[in-house]
Amino acid sequence: MPTGPTDSTPGQDRWQLHSIYPGLASEAFLGDLAELDRKLAELREILERHEYRALQSDATSRNLFCQELPGILTGINALRDLYEQLEHYCYAVYSTATTGEEALRTLNAVTKRSVPLAEITVRFRQGLSQVSSRDLTSAARESPLIEGALLFLQEERDLATHQMSLTEESLAAELARPGADAWSRLQETIASSLRVPWEGEQELTMVEIRNLASDADRGLRRRAWKAECDAWRSMELPLSYALNGVKGASSALDQRRGWQDTLERSLHQNRLSRKSLESLVTAMRAALPLFRRYLRAKAAFLGIERLSFYDLAAPVGTPPQRISLPGALDQISQIFASFDPALGDFVLELRDKHWIDAETRSGKVGGAYCMDFPLARESRILINFDGSWDSLSTLAHELGHAWHSHVLKDLPSSERRYPMILAETASLFCEHLVFEASRSQGTPGQQLFILDQFLQSATQIIVDILSRFEFESALIARRAEGELSPGTLNELMLTAQRRTYGEALNSRELHPYMWAVKSHYYRADLAFYNYPYAFGQLFALALFRQNHQHPRSFPDRYRDLLGETGRCSAAAIASRVGADLETVSFWEGPLQEIQGLVCIFEDLLPGAPSLQSPGV
């Protein structure tokens, strides 16, 4: 593998990274790595000095920490920006060529610094724990930096009660690299390099075989589903060990750190109250009959008694013509510009600077992601783009993430750390912009197709996400009792799918290996990486309603909301648009919007009977 990524040129659907670093062995990269070591040592020395003062029971030590807090926070921000820049660059190179040895070796070298970084974080939190709320508020009045970072500092101080001793936290960080993090990379490597036998001697990547789920030929979809499940079955043992390793490690650490349960940690990370999540889940469960109604209507149109898992993405209507990446970016830019001209221009900037890697190829991870580079103040988007409507929608989703980062790029790290629920709100809002602009265009068949694509996505985000939430809840509970076999993991997944999809899907043809497919389960640092999508979908729809009501003023308000996501809780952001996240009725509002679209879908289906039932 070369020492750096190949620069993109016009006509290539690959990103360029040279504006971040020329390569993994470049002077700029190695110089920043050395600078990271210097900053780690410098900040450690400062925090150790404060620790020594505190041990002397010096009454002035707390005041001194508070007085020096702006300087310490500036150092923390600089350190985190530099670490993220280096780590994200290594991962960007690695994720497009997971079999490359140099990228993995360099990524390991960078993440090795996470151990001293974790030690600094522990010391920083210990210092903050000595500062009273009154003193912190007083410091905020004197320092704009502290004022902007007040929520971050309060959270870090709270986390001091959820951390082990310095020695234990240091050991945990060191063991994570060959432990949970390595298990996570194993899943990524297997998923990105696994070849699936197909139709004789041909082999497809997992991304290619999963893309066949949207083929119009039901027989082909079923064969692809079976081939996919067989491929995952061939890797079920190492993947089950990986999942057991990740969940076992994270659960043990959650217990040691004094969390009530893993969900409590997730809620803290998302700045969300348990009551808000309970209200969201209650509304999702109450809406299951609505989505089953949509699935029954789709089955009736396809001429089958009930859908199987491989029918969920079956096309209805006439797909729009496949589009090139430049064409997709032009189309999305025009749609975004009709909402906010600056957002439309931003898309063109990403296109012109080649910040998107869209080509599907062996060794590249599946799915899509957006990653920011804080020192360069740039983002990169990885997507496996095939020109379909689904790819267009996914591209809009990732561009929403990039725009979110762009709005925040000039703020310090302590004011940019927004929770996943608000990250997914930003991305799904942009995705919905494209849907709303496209649903009335084209032929009636194309309009039906686009509407079905939205309802497919909504079903994924409400019904399937609920199944993932229930699966992960059961997984964590069972993992506390011991390791789970592949067969047990399959049964837990099937149980969750039966509970959410209900009679709308053929219970004999579900997807037992979704635990192997979704990399989210293999993140030790982000448990329950599922409900944020449901939150984001419904909150984005609520925001979109406000856009309809106030089309002139809302784009600026929306940009202001994004700018506050690193400084406010979810409840505070919601309150700015008059929303109460802890009430079930708030979540029912966006779900009623989806119900209206299901009614339109039923009316558009040629010859499909009304499948409404009382109360649905």
C-alpha positions in Angstrom: 0.0 0.0 0.0 1.3 3.5 -0.7 2.3 5.8 2.1 -0.8 8.0 1.5 -4.1 7.9 -0.4 -4.2 8.5 -4.1 -5.4 12.0 -4.9 -8.7 12.3 -6.7 -8.9 13.6 -10.2 -12.0 14.6 -12.2 -13.9 11.5 -13.2 -12.7 9.5 -10.2 -15.2 8.8 -7.4 -12.4 8.8 -4.8 -11.6 11.4 -2.3 -8.4 13.4 -1.9 -6.8 13.6 1.5 -3.7 15.6 0.6 -5.1 18.8 2.1 -5.1 17.0 5.5 -1.7 15.3 5.1 0.3 14.3 2.0 0.7 10.8 3.4 1.1 8.6 6.4 4.9 9.0 6.2 4.9 12.7 5.4 6.8 15.3 7.4 3.5 17.0 8.2 1.9 13.9 9.6 5.0 12.8 11.6 5.5 16.3 12.8 1.9 16.5 14.2 2.4 13.1 15.8 5.5 14.5 17.6 3.6 17.6 18.5 0.8 15.4 20.0 3.4 13.7 22.3 4.7 17.1 23.3 1.2 18.4 24.2 0.4 15.2 26.1 3.6 15.6 28.3 3.0 19.4 28.8 -0.7 19.0 29.9 0.1 16.0 32.1 2.8 18.1 33.9 0.3 20.9 34.5 -2.4 18.6 35.9 0.0 16.7 38.0 1.0 20.0 39.6 -2.6 20.7 40.5 -2.9 17.1 41.9 0.0 17.7 44.2 -1.5 20.9 45.5 -4.8 19.2 46.2 -3.0 16.5 48.2 -1.5 19.1 50.4 -5.1 20.1 51.4 -4.2 23.6 50.4 -7.3 25.7 50.5 -6.1 27.8 47.6 -5.6 24.8 45.3 -9.3 24.8 44.1 -9.1 28.6 43.4 -5.9 28.1 41.5 -7.4 25.4 39.4 -10.4 27.6 38.7 -8.1 30.6 37.8 -6.0 28.4 35.4 -9.0 26.7 33.9 -9.1 28.8 30.7 -5.5 27.9 30.0 -6.1 24.2 30.9 -9.2 24.0 28.7 -7.4 25.6 25.8 -4.8 22.9 26.2 -7.4 20.2 26.3 -9.1 21.5 23.2 -5.9 21.7 21.3 -4.9 18.2 22.4 -8.2 16.7 21.3 -8.3 18.4 18.0 -4.8 17.2 17.2 -5.5 13.6 18.3 -8.8 13.5 16.3 -7.1 14.9 13.2 -4.4 12.2 13.3 -6.8 9.4 14.2 -9.4 10.3 11.6 -6.8 10.6 8.9 -5.5 7.1 9.6 -9.0 5.7 9.7 -9.9 7.4 6.4 -6.9 5.7 4.8 -7.6 2.3 6.5 -11.4 2.3 5.8 -10.8 2.5 2.0 -8.3 -0.4 2.1 -8.8 -2.5 5.2 -6.3 -5.1 4.1 -3.4 -2.5 4.0 -0.8 -3.1 6.6 0.7 0.4 6.8 -2.6 2.1 7.5 -3.5 -0.3 10.3 0.0 -0.1 11.8 -0.1 3.7 11.8 -3.6 3.7 13.2 -2.4 1.6 16.0 0.5 3.9 16.6 -1.9 6.9 16.9 -4.5 5.1 19.1 -1.6 4.1 21.4 -1.7 7.7 22.5 -5.2 7.2 23.7 -3.7 5.8 26.9 -1.9 9.0 28.1 -4.9 11.0 26.7 -7.2 9.0 28.9 -4.9 9.7 31.9 -5.1 13.4 31.2 -8.9 13.2 31.0 -9.1 11.5 34.4 -6.8 14.1 36.0 -8.8 16.9 34.3 -12.1 15.5 35.7 -10.5 15.1 39.2 -9.5 18.7 39.1 -13.0 19.8 38.0 -14.6 17.8 40.8 -13.0 20.1 43.3 -14.6 23.2 41.7 -18.1 24.1 43.0 -21.0 24.9 40.7 -20.9 28.5 42.0 -17.2 28.9 41.3 -17.7 27.4 37.8 -20.5 29.8 37.1 -18.4 32.7 38.4 -15.5 31.6 36.1 -17.9 31.6 33.2 -18.8 35.2 33.8 -15.1 36.2 33.5 -14.1 34.0 30.6 -16.0 33.6 27.2 -14.2 30.3 26.7 -15.5 28.9 30.0 -19.0 30.3 29.3 -19.2 28.6 26.0 -17.9 25.3 27.4 -20.0 25.4 30.6 -22.2 22.4 29.7 -19.1 20.4 28.7 -17.3 21.3 31.9 -20.3 20.3 34.0 -20.6 17.0 32.2 -16.9 16.3 32.7 -17.2 17.1 36.4 -20.2 14.7 36.6 -18.1 12.0 34.9 -15.6 12.3 37.7 -18.1 10.2 39.7 -18.2 7.6 36.9 -14.5 6.9 36.6 -12.2 4.5 38.3 -8.8 5.4 39.8 -6.1 6.8 37.5 -4.3 3.5 37.5 -7.4 1.6 36.6 -8.5 4.0 33.9 -5.0 3.9 32.4 -5.1 0.1 32.3 -8.6 0.1 30.8 -7.4 2.5 28.0 -4.4 0.3 27.3 -6.4 -2.9 27.2 -9.0 -1.4 25.0 -6.6 -1.3 22.0 -5.9 -5.0 21.9 -9.3 -5.8 23.3 -12.6 -4.2 22.4 -11.1 -1.9 19.7 -9.4 -4.9 18.0 -12.7 -6.9 18.1 -14.4 -3.9 16.5 -11.8 -3.8 13.7 -12.1 -7.5 13.2 -15.8 -7.1 12.4 -15.0 -4.3 10.0 -12.3 -6.3 8.3 -14.5 -9.4 7.9 -17.5 -7.4 6.6 -15.4 -5.4 4.1 -13.3 -8.3 2.8 -15.9 -11.1 2.8 -16.5 -12.5 -0.6 -20.0 -14.0 -1.3 -20.2 -16.9 -3.8 -22.9 -15.9 -6.4 -24.5 -17.7 -9.3 -21.7 -20.1 -10.1 -18.1 -19.1 -9.9 -18.8 -15.4 -9.5 -18.0 -13.7 -6.1 -19.5 -10.4 -4.9 -18.6 -8.1 -2.0 -21.0 -8.0 0.9 -22.0 -4.5 -0.2 -22.9 -5.8 -3.7 -24.8 -8.8 -2.4 -26.8 -6.6 0.0 -27.6 -4.2 -2.8 -29.5 -7.0 -4.6 -32.2 -6.7 -1.9 -33.7 -3.9 -3.9 -33.8 -5.9 -7.2 -37.3 -6.2 -8.8 -36.9 -10.0 -9.2 -38.2 -11.7 -6.1 -36.4 -14.9 -6.8 -33.1 -13.1 -7.2 -33.7 -11.2 -3.9 -34.4 -14.5 -2.1 -31.2 -16.1 -3.5 -29.2 -13.0 -2.5 -30.7 -13.1 1.0 -29.8 -16.8 1.4 -26.3 -16.2 0.0 -25.8 -13.4 2.4 -27.0 -15.4 5.4 -24.7 -18.3 4.4 -21.8 -15.9 4.1 -22.4 -14.5 7.6 -22.9 -18.1 8.9 -19.4 -18.9 7.6 -18.0 -16.2 9.9 -20.4 -16.5 12.8 -17.8 -17.9 15.2 -15.2 -15.1 15.0 -18.0 -12.5 14.8 -19.7 -13.9 17.9 -16.4 -13.8 19.8 -16.0 -10.2 18.7 -19.4 -9.2 19.9 -19.0 -11.0 23.2 -15.7 -9.3 23.6 -17.0 -5.8 23.0 -20.1 -6.2 25.1 -18.3 -8.1 27.9 -15.7 -5.4 28.2 -18.0 -2.4 28.0 -20.5 -3.9 30.6 -17.7 -4.7 33.0 -16.4 -1.1 32.7 -19.9 0.4 33.1 -20.3 -1.6 36.3 -16.9 -0.6 37.6 -17.6 3.1 36.8 -20.8 3.1 38.8 -23.3 3.4 36.0 -26.8 2.1 36.9 -26.7 0.2 33.6 -25.3 0.6 30.1 -28.3 2.6 29.0 -27.7 5.2 31.7 -24.2 5.8 30.1 -25.8 6.1 26.7 -28.4 8.6 27.9 -25.6 10.7 29.5 -23.6 10.6 26.2 -26.7 11.8 24.4 -27.7 14.4 26.9 -31.1 12.9 27.1 -33.3 12.1 30.1 -34.6 8.5 30.6 -38.1 9.8 30.6 -37.6 11.3 27.1 -36.3 8.0 25.8 -39.2 6.1 27.4 -41.7 8.5 25.8 -40.0 8.0 22.4 -40.0 4.2 22.7 -43.7 4.3 23.8 -44.6 6.3 20.7 -42.6 4.0 18.5 -44.3 0.9 19.9 -47.7 2.5 19.5 -47.0 3.2 15.9 -46.1 -0.4 15.0 -49.6 -1.1 13.6 -49.2 1.8 11.2 -46.0 0.4 9.8 -47.4 -3.1 9.6 -50.3 -1.6 7.7 -47.8 -0.1 5.2 -46.1 -3.5 4.9 -49.4 -5.3 4.3 -50.2 -2.8 1.5 -46.9 -3.4 -0.1 -47.3 -7.2 0.1 -50.8 -6.9 -1.5 -49.3 -4.8 -4.3 -46.5 -7.3 -4.9 -49.1 -10.1 -5.0 -47.8 -12.1 -2.0 -49.5 -13.0 1.3 -46.9 -11.3 3.5 -43.4 -10.0 3.0 -40.2 -11.8 3.8 -37.2 -9.9 5.1 -35.8 -9.8 1.6 -38.9 -8.1 0.3 -38.6 -5.0 2.5 -36.5 -3.1 -0.1 -38.4 -4.5 -3.1 -39.1 -1.7 -5.5 -42.7 -0.3 -5.9 -43.3 2.0 -8.8 -40.8 3.1 -11.3 -37.2 3.8 -10.1 -35.8 7.1 -11.3 -32.9 6.7 -13.8 -29.6 6.0 -12.1 -27.5 9.1 -11.7 -23.8 9.8 -11.6 -22.1 11.1 -8.5 -21.6 14.6 -10.1 -25.2 14.6 -11.2 -26.4 13.6 -7.7 -24.4 16.3 -6.1 -25.7 18.9 -8.5 -29.3 17.8 -7.8 -28.8 17.8 -4.1 -27.1 21.2 -4.2 -30.1 22.7 -6.0 -32.5 21.2 -3.5 -30.5 22.3 -0.5 -30.0 25.8 -2.0 -33.8 26.3 -2.2 -33.8 25.9 1.6 -30.5 27.7 2.4 -28.2 29.0 -0.4 -25.2 28.5 1.8 -26.0 24.8 2.2 -26.3 24.4 -1.5 -22.9 26.1 -2.1 -21.4 23.9 0.6 -22.3 20.8 -1.4 -20.6 22.2 -4.5 -17.5 22.9 -2.4 -17.3 19.2 -1.4 -17.8 18.2 -5.0 -15.1 20.5 -6.4 -12.6 19.7 -3.7 -13.1 15.9 -4.0 -14.1 15.3 -0.4 -16.2 12.3 -1.2 -15.2 8.7 -1.7 -18.0 7.0 -3.6 -16.6 4.1 -5.5 -17.5 0.6 -4.3 -14.5 -1.7 -4.2 -13.0 -4.6 -2.4 -11.4 -3.7 0.9 -13.5 -0.7 1.4 -15.8 -0.7 4.4 -19.6 -0.9 3.7 -22.2 1.6 4.5 -21.4 5.3 4.7 -20.0 7.8 7.2 -18.9 11.4 7.5 -15.8 12.3 9.3 -14.4 15.8 10.3 -10.9 17.0 10.5 -10.9 19.7 13.1 -7.5 21.4 12.4 -8.1 21.4 8.6 -11.7 22.4 9.3 -12.8 20.0 6.6 -15.0 16.9 6.4 -14.8 13.7 4.3 -17.7 11.5 3.2 -17.4 7.8 2.5 -20.3 6.2 0.7 -20.7 3.1 -1.6 -22.6 5.0 -4.3 -24.4 3.0 -7.0 -26.5 5.8 -8.6 -29.8 4.5 -7.1 -32.3 6.7 -5.3 -31.2 5.0 -2.0 -27.6 6.1 -2.7 -28.8 9.6 -3.5 -30.7 9.7 -0.2 -27.8 8.3 1.8 -25.5 10.9 0.2 -27.9 13.7 1.3 -27.8 12.1 4.8 -24.0 12.3 5.0 -24.0 15.8 3.6 -26.2 16.8 6.5 -23.6 15.5 8.9 -20.9 17.4 7.0 -23.0 20.6 7.1 -23.4 20.2 10.8 -19.7 20.0 11.3 -19.2 23.0 8.9 -21.5 25.2 11.0 -19.5 24.3 14.1 -16.0 24.3 12.6 -14.8 27.6 14.1 -15.7 26.7 17.6 -13.3 25.0 20.1 -13.6 21.3 20.7 -15.4 21.8 24.0 -18.3 23.5 22.1 -18.4 21.1 19.1 -19.1 17.8 21.0 -22.7 17.3 20.1 -24.6 14.1 21.0 -25.6 11.4 18.4 -29.3 12.2 18.6 -28.7 15.7 17.4 -26.1 14.5 14.8 -28.8 12.2 13.3 -31.3 15.0 13.4 -29.1 17.1 11.2 -28.5 14.3 8.7 -32.1 13.2 8.5 -33.3 16.7 8.1 -31.2 17.1 5.0 -32.4 13.6 3.8 -36.0 14.8 4.2 -35.3 17.9 2.2 -34.4 15.7 -0.8 -37.5 13.5 -0.3 -39.9 16.5 -0.1 -38.4 18.2 -3.2 -38.5 14.9 -5.2 -41.8 13.3 -4.2 -43.9 15.4 -6.6 -41.5 15.2 -9.5 -41.4 12.7 -12.4 -44.0 10.3 -13.5 -46.7 8.9 -11.2 -44.7 5.7 -11.1 -41.6 7.5 -10.0 -43.5 9.5 -7.4 -44.8 6.2 -6.0 -41.3 4.7 -6.0 -39.9 7.7 -4.1 -42.8 7.7 -1.5 -42.1 3.9 -1.0 -38.4 4.7 -0.5 -39.3 7.1 2.3 -41.6 4.7 3.9 -39.0 1.9 3.6 -36.5 4.2 5.4 -39.1 5.2 8.1 -39.8 1.5 8.7 -36.1 0.9 9.1 -35.8 3.8 11.5 -38.8 3.1 13.6 -39.5 -0.7 13.3 -36.1 -2.1 12.7 -34.4 0.3 15.1 -36.8 -0.7 17.8 -35.9 -4.4 17.1 -32.2 -3.4 17.4 -32.9 -1.6 20.6 -34.7 -4.6 22.1 -31.9 -7.0 20.8 -29.2 -4.9 22.4 -31.1 -4.7 25.6 -31.4 -8.5 25.7 -27.8 -9.0 24.6 -26.4 -6.9 27.4 -28.6 -8.6 30.0 -27.6 -12.1 28.7 -23.9 -11.2 28.3 -23.8 -10.5 32.0 -24.6 -14.2 32.6 -21.9 -15.5 30.2 -20.8 -15.7 26.6 -23.5 -16.1 24.0 -23.2 -18.6 21.1 -24.0 -17.7 17.5 -27.2 -19.7 17.8 -28.2 -17.7 20.9 -27.4 -14.4 19.2 -29.5 -15.5 16.2 -32.5 -16.3 18.4 -32.3 -13.0 20.3 -32.3 -11.2 16.9 -35.2 -13.2 15.5 -37.2 -12.7 18.7 -36.7 -8.9 18.5 -37.6 -8.9 14.8 -40.8 -10.9 15.4 -41.8 -8.5 18.2 -41.5 -5.4 16.1 -42.4 -6.6 12.6 -45.1 -8.9 13.9 -47.4 -10.6 11.4 -46.4 -8.2 8.6 -43.3 -10.4 7.9 -43.0 -14.1 7.3 -41.5 -15.3 10.6 -39.6 -18.1 8.8 -37.7 -15.7 6.5 -36.3 -13.0 8.7 -32.6 -12.0 9.1 -30.9 -13.8 12.1 -27.5 -12.3 11.3 -28.3 -8.7 11.6 -26.1 -8.7 14.7 -23.2 -9.5 12.4 -24.2 -6.9 9.8 -24.4 -3.8 11.9 -21.1 -2.5 13.0 -22.8 -0.3 15.6 -23.1 -3.2 18.0 -19.3 -3.5 18.0 -18.6 0.0 19.4 -17.6 -0.2 23.0 -17.7 3.6 23.4 -21.2 4.0 22.0 -23.7 1.6 23.3 -27.3 1.7 22.0 -26.2 3.3 18.7 -29.8 2.8 17.5 -32.4 4.9 19.1 -30.5 8.1 18.0 -31.8 7.4 14.5 -35.4 7.2 15.6 -34.9 10.4 17.7 -33.3 12.1 14.7 -36.0 11.0 12.2 -38.9 12.3 14.4 -37.3 15.4 15.6 -36.2 16.3 12.0 -39.8 15.9 10.9 -40.9 18.2 13.7 -38.4 20.8 12.6 -39.5 20.4 9.0 -43.0 21.2 10.0 -41.7 24.5 11.5 -39.9 25.1 8.2 -43.3 24.9 6.4 -44.8 27.3 8.9 -42.0 29.8 8.8 -40.2 29.3 5.4 -38.4 32.7 5.5 -37.1 32.7 9.0 -36.5 29.0 9.7 -33.3 28.4 7.7 -31.5 31.0 9.8 -33.0 29.6 13.0 -32.0 26.1 11.9 -28.4 27.1 11.4 -28.5 28.7 14.8 -29.8 25.5 16.3 -27.0 23.5 14.8 -24.5 26.0 16.2 -25.8 25.4 19.7 -25.9 21.6 19.6 -22.4 21.4 21.2 -23.4 23.7 24.0 -26.9 22.6 25.0 -28.8 19.5 26.1 -31.3 17.9 23.8 -34.1 19.3 26.0 -32.7 22.8 25.7 -32.5 22.5 21.9 -36.0 21.2 21.7 -37.3 24.0 24.0 -36.1 26.6 21.5 -38.7 25.3 19.0 -41.4 24.8 21.7 -41.0 21.0 22.0 -41.1 18.9 25.2 -39.2 15.6 24.6 -40.6 14.0 27.7 -44.2 13.9 26.4 -45.4 11.1 24.3 -47.6 13.5 22.4 -44.6 15.3 21.0 -43.4 12.2 19.3 -46.9 11.3 18.1 -46.9 14.5 16.0 -44.2 13.4 13.5 -45.6 9.9 13.4 -48.9 11.3 12.3 -47.1 12.9 9.4 -45.9 9.5 8.4 -49.4 8.1 8.8 -50.6 10.7 6.3 -47.9 9.4 3.8 -49.0 5.8 4.4 -52.6 6.9 3.4 -51.2 8.6 0.2 -49.2 5.4 -0.5 -52.3 3.2 -0.3 -54.2 5.6 -2.6 -51.5 5.6 -5.2 -51.2 1.8 -5.3 -53.1 0.6 -8.4 -55.8 -1.8 -7.4 -54.7 -2.1 -3.8 -57.6 -2.3 -1.3 -57.8 -0.1 1.7 -56.1 -1.9 4.5 -56.9 0.6 7.2 -58.2 -0.8 10.5 -60.0 1.0 13.3 -57.7 3.2 15.4 -54.8 2.9 12.9 
